[in-house]
Amino acid sequence: MKLSARNQIPGRVVSITPGAVNGTVKVDIGSGSVVTSSITEEAIVDLALTEGDEVTVVIKASDVLIAK
């Protein structure tokens, strides 16, 4: 699959926490960094996500904010 998003980071699913509508998926992207994504339960099922899966984190945002 080709995407226009340039921020594509490979990683491994370390946990999936189900919710009523959305679940939380944590992905280890290496160097001690974990990215957390909130996606629909339907998407979790459609992607057949399980812990240990190798996935790609795709970040597409019109704004990136930094605070200090």
N, C-alpha and C positions, 0 to 999 in steps of 0.2 A: 504494500500500500504506500503510495506517495502522498506526502502532506506538504502544505506550504509552510507550516510551522518549522522554524529552524532550531528551536530548543527541544531536542529529543535526547533523553538521557536513559541509557539502559540500566536496568536494576532487577532486583528479585523481591517478590512479594514476601513480606515478613509477618504481616497480620491482616486479617479482615474482620472488622467488627460490624455485624449486621445492625440495621436500624429498621424502623417502621417503614420508611420510604427510601431513605438514603443510607448507604453503608460507608464505613471508613476503611480505606485501603492504605496500608503503610508499605512503602517500597524503599528498600535499602539501595542507595545509589553509590555506595562505596565511601571510603575515607571517613567512616563514622557518621555519614549523613543519611537521614531518612526523610523522604518526601511523603506527606500525607495528603490523600485526595478523598473528597467526598463525592461519591457517584451513586446513581440510583441502584437499588437492589436488582432491578431488571437488567441493568448493564452488567452487574456482577455475574448474574446467571447467564446472560447472553455470551459473555466472554469466557465463561466457565473458569473463573478465577479461583485459584487455590493457593495456599501458602507454599512457597518454594518456586512458584512460576516465574520464569524470566519474562519480563515485560519491558515496554518502553514508556517512560513518563514523557508526555508531550505537553509543553507549556506554551500557550498561545494567549497573550493578553495585550490589550490595547494600552494598558497602563501598568507600569512597574513602579511601586512606591518603596522608598527607603526612609526609615525613621531612625532617629538616634536620641 
